[in-house]
Amino acid sequence: MKKLPAILISFSTSALFMVLSFLPNAISAQQDSLKGFVLFPKPINAGEFHSSIGLSLTIVPRLVVEEGILQLPMLDARARLGITDEFYLSGRANIVYVTNQISIGAGWSYSYKNFSLSVSDHFGYWFGFADFQGFDAKSMGLANYPTITLGVALKGLNVTLSGEALITLSQHTYFGAASVGRFSPEYVGYAVTLAVEEELWEKNYFLFGARFQYSLPMYQSWLAFSTSYRWALFPEFFIGYEL
């Protein structure tokens, strides 16, 4: 019961992020021309809010999941808010109840002709619940994701390539009244993401891409309770509609 407030705060934060993702931008011809990049590192004006909603799926490798577990698509919400003409806040929420993560951070972006660059840092809070068939376990933790992103604007689409370091800060797992945890910052791997944002028809923008994470096991595999602590490839595929 002592952990209930933390769980409620986690769900409240998730709900708030999802609501913000649905907030429409002020509609004008100028803003419509600026739509089409949530991931693309081009600077956005102060006060502009870009967001998307979609699905993502991470494939946990068999060497980590020793026994088969159902790998479900996650609700994938992303948002970006301009603070100045170069600095911005951004965040992402992946929600599927069993495994969830909310990340929030800030970045700096710069453009030259068709090319754009951003440097950012995000902190992620992840949490998961497994309360079925008499099994009661939950887990939560913190992670850090320093990221550098490159983008090129081609005719009709924006292509983005990003690389991020993966650093775990803490993790706690609860089995009923018992718990085990640690606070020990550790570099555990890296990830590369390739994404495309495109206007598929008039004023309707989509993003889709793949993220390849090469690391020690992280939050995606907490429910496997694997004894394997080896480097592995975690592919992720995502698609979204930009609001």
C-alpha positions as CSV (number, residue, x, y, z in Angstrom):
1,M,0.0,0.0,0.0
2,K,2.9,2.4,0.6
3,K,3.7,2.2,-3.1
4,L,0.1,3.1,-4.2
5,P,0.8,6.9,-4.3
6,A,3.8,6.5,-6.6
7,I,1.7,4.3,-8.9
8,L,-1.1,6.8,-9.0
9,I,1.4,9.6,-9.8
10,S,2.8,7.5,-12.6
11,F,-0.6,7.0,-14.2
12,S,-1.5,10.6,-13.7
13,T,1.7,11.7,-15.5
14,S,1.0,9.3,-18.3
15,A,-2.6,10.5,-18.7
16,L,-1.4,14.2,-18.7
17,F,1.2,13.5,-21.4
18,M,-1.4,11.7,-23.6
19,V,-3.9,14.6,-23.2
20,L,-1.2,17.1,-24.2
21,S,-0.4,15.0,-27.2
22,F,-3.9,15.5,-28.4
23,L,-4.0,19.3,-28.0
24,P,-4.3,20.8,-31.5
25,N,-1.9,23.6,-32.7
26,A,-3.5,26.9,-33.5
27,I,-4.7,26.5,-37.1
28,S,-3.2,28.8,-39.7
29,A,-1.6,28.5,-43.1
30,Q,1.8,29.3,-41.6
31,Q,1.6,26.6,-39.0
32,D,0.3,24.0,-41.5
33,S,3.4,24.7,-43.5
34,L,5.5,23.9,-40.4
35,K,3.8,20.6,-39.6
36,G,5.4,17.3,-40.4
37,F,8.3,17.0,-38.0
38,V,8.2,15.7,-34.5
39,L,11.5,13.8,-34.8
40,F,13.2,15.9,-37.5
41,P,15.7,18.1,-35.7
42,K,14.8,21.3,-37.5
43,P,14.3,24.3,-35.1
44,I,10.7,25.3,-34.3
45,N,9.5,28.7,-33.2
46,A,9.0,29.5,-29.6
47,G,5.6,28.3,-28.4
48,E,4.9,25.9,-31.2
49,F,3.7,22.4,-30.2
50,H,4.2,19.4,-32.4
51,S,2.9,16.0,-31.4
52,S,2.1,12.5,-32.7
53,I,0.2,9.4,-31.6
54,G,0.8,5.9,-32.8
55,L,2.1,2.4,-32.0
56,S,5.5,0.8,-31.4
57,L,6.7,-2.7,-30.9
58,T,9.9,-3.9,-29.3
59,I,11.1,-7.4,-30.0
60,V,12.9,-8.9,-27.0
61,P,15.5,-11.4,-28.1
62,R,15.2,-15.1,-27.2
63,L,18.5,-15.1,-25.2
64,V,16.8,-12.7,-22.8
65,V,13.3,-14.2,-22.8
66,E,14.1,-17.7,-21.8
67,E,10.4,-18.6,-21.7
68,G,8.0,-17.1,-24.2
69,I,6.1,-14.0,-23.1
70,L,3.5,-12.1,-25.1
71,Q,5.1,-9.0,-26.7
72,L,2.4,-6.4,-27.1
73,P,2.4,-3.2,-29.2
74,M,2.7,-0.1,-27.1
75,L,0.8,3.2,-27.4
76,D,3.5,5.6,-28.6
77,A,2.9,9.4,-28.0
78,R,5.5,12.0,-28.8
79,A,5.6,15.8,-28.3
80,R,7.9,18.7,-28.9
81,L,7.5,22.3,-27.7
82,G,9.6,25.2,-28.9
83,I,11.1,27.3,-26.0
84,T,13.2,29.6,-28.1
85,D,14.0,29.5,-31.8
86,E,16.7,27.0,-31.1
87,F,15.9,25.3,-27.7
88,Y,13.0,23.0,-27.2
89,L,11.4,20.5,-24.8
90,S,10.4,17.1,-25.9
91,G,9.0,13.9,-24.5
92,R,7.7,10.5,-25.3
93,A,5.3,8.1,-23.6
94,N,5.1,4.3,-24.3
95,I,2.1,2.8,-22.6
96,V,0.9,-0.8,-22.4
97,Y,0.3,-1.3,-18.6
98,V,2.7,-4.3,-18.3
99,T,5.6,-2.1,-19.4
100,N,5.6,1.6,-19.7
101,Q,8.0,4.5,-20.0
102,I,7.7,8.3,-19.9
103,S,10.7,10.3,-21.0
104,I,11.1,14.1,-20.9
105,G,14.1,16.2,-21.9
106,A,15.4,19.3,-23.6
107,G,17.5,19.9,-26.7
108,W,19.2,22.5,-29.0
109,S,18.7,22.4,-32.7
110,Y,20.2,24.1,-35.7
111,S,19.6,24.1,-39.5
112,Y,21.6,24.9,-42.6
113,K,19.8,24.7,-45.9
114,N,18.2,21.2,-46.0
115,F,20.3,19.8,-43.2
116,S,19.5,19.9,-39.4
117,L,21.2,18.9,-36.2
118,S,20.1,18.6,-32.6
119,V,21.8,17.7,-29.3
120,S,19.4,16.6,-26.5
121,D,19.2,14.8,-23.2
122,H,16.2,12.9,-21.8
123,F,15.4,11.2,-18.6
124,G,13.0,8.3,-18.6
125,Y,10.9,6.9,-15.8
126,W,9.7,3.4,-16.5
127,F,7.3,1.2,-14.6
128,G,5.4,-2.0,-15.1
129,F,2.8,-4.2,-13.4
130,A,2.2,-8.0,-13.4
131,D,-0.8,-8.8,-11.3
132,F,-2.5,-11.8,-12.9
133,Q,-3.1,-15.4,-12.0
134,G,-2.1,-14.9,-8.4
135,F,1.2,-13.3,-9.4
136,D,1.9,-9.8,-7.9
137,A,5.0,-8.0,-9.1
138,K,5.8,-4.5,-10.2
139,S,9.0,-2.7,-11.2
140,M,10.1,0.8,-11.8
141,G,13.3,2.7,-12.6
142,L,15.1,5.7,-14.1
143,A,17.3,6.0,-17.2
144,N,19.2,8.7,-19.1
145,Y,19.4,9.1,-22.9
146,P,21.9,11.6,-24.2
147,T,21.2,11.9,-28.0
148,I,22.5,13.5,-31.1
149,T,20.3,13.7,-34.2
150,L,20.9,14.5,-37.8
151,G,18.3,15.2,-40.4
152,V,17.9,16.0,-44.1
153,A,14.9,17.4,-45.8
154,L,14.2,15.8,-49.1
155,K,11.4,16.5,-51.5
156,G,8.2,15.5,-49.8
157,L,9.8,13.9,-46.7
158,N,12.1,14.4,-43.8
159,V,14.7,11.8,-43.0
160,T,16.1,11.6,-39.4
161,L,19.0,9.5,-38.1
162,S,19.8,9.6,-34.3
163,G,22.2,7.9,-32.0
164,E,21.8,7.7,-28.2
165,A,23.7,6.4,-25.2
166,L,21.7,4.3,-22.7
167,I,22.4,4.8,-19.0
168,T,20.4,3.1,-16.3
169,L,20.2,5.1,-13.0
170,S,18.1,2.9,-10.8
171,Q,15.8,0.0,-10.7
172,H,13.4,-1.4,-8.0
173,T,11.3,-4.6,-8.3
174,Y,8.6,-5.6,-5.8
175,F,7.2,-9.1,-5.2
176,G,4.2,-8.6,-2.9
177,A,5.7,-7.2,0.3
178,A,9.3,-8.0,-0.6
179,S,11.5,-5.8,-2.8
180,V,14.9,-5.6,-4.3
181,G,16.5,-2.6,-5.9
182,R,19.6,-0.6,-6.7
183,F,20.8,2.9,-7.4
184,S,23.9,2.5,-9.5
185,P,24.3,4.6,-12.7
186,E,25.7,2.4,-15.4
187,Y,26.3,2.7,-19.2
188,V,24.4,-0.3,-20.7
189,G,24.5,0.3,-24.4
190,Y,23.4,2.5,-27.3
191,A,20.7,2.8,-29.9
192,V,20.4,4.0,-33.5
193,T,17.0,5.3,-34.9
194,L,16.1,5.8,-38.6
195,A,12.8,7.6,-39.1
196,V,10.9,9.2,-42.0
197,E,8.2,11.9,-41.7
198,E,6.0,12.4,-44.7
199,E,2.8,14.1,-45.9
200,L,1.0,11.2,-47.3
201,W,-1.9,13.3,-48.4
202,E,-2.9,17.0,-48.0
203,K,-2.1,18.2,-44.4
204,N,-1.9,14.6,-43.1
205,Y,1.6,13.7,-41.8
206,F,2.9,10.3,-40.7
207,L,6.1,9.1,-39.1
208,F,7.5,5.7,-39.3
209,G,10.8,4.1,-38.6
210,A,13.0,1.6,-36.7
211,R,15.2,1.8,-33.6
212,F,17.9,-0.7,-33.0
213,Q,19.1,-0.9,-29.4
214,Y,22.2,-2.9,-28.6
215,S,22.5,-3.2,-24.9
216,L,22.3,-5.1,-21.7
217,P,18.7,-5.9,-20.7
218,M,16.7,-2.8,-19.9
219,Y,13.1,-2.0,-18.9
220,Q,11.6,-3.8,-22.0
221,S,12.5,-7.2,-20.5
222,W,11.8,-6.7,-16.8
223,L,8.9,-9.2,-16.8
224,A,11.1,-12.0,-18.2
225,F,13.1,-12.2,-14.9
226,S,15.9,-13.5,-17.0
227,T,19.2,-14.5,-15.5
228,S,21.0,-13.6,-18.7
229,Y,22.8,-10.3,-18.4
230,R,24.4,-10.2,-21.9
231,W,24.5,-7.7,-24.6
232,A,21.7,-8.2,-27.2
233,L,19.9,-6.5,-30.0
234,F,16.4,-5.1,-29.3
235,P,14.7,-4.0,-32.5
236,E,11.8,-1.6,-32.3
237,F,9.4,-0.5,-35.0
238,F,7.0,2.4,-34.8
239,I,4.4,4.3,-36.8
240,G,2.5,7.4,-35.9
241,Y,0.1,10.1,-37.1
242,E,1.3,13.7,-36.5
243,L,-1.5,15.8,-34.9
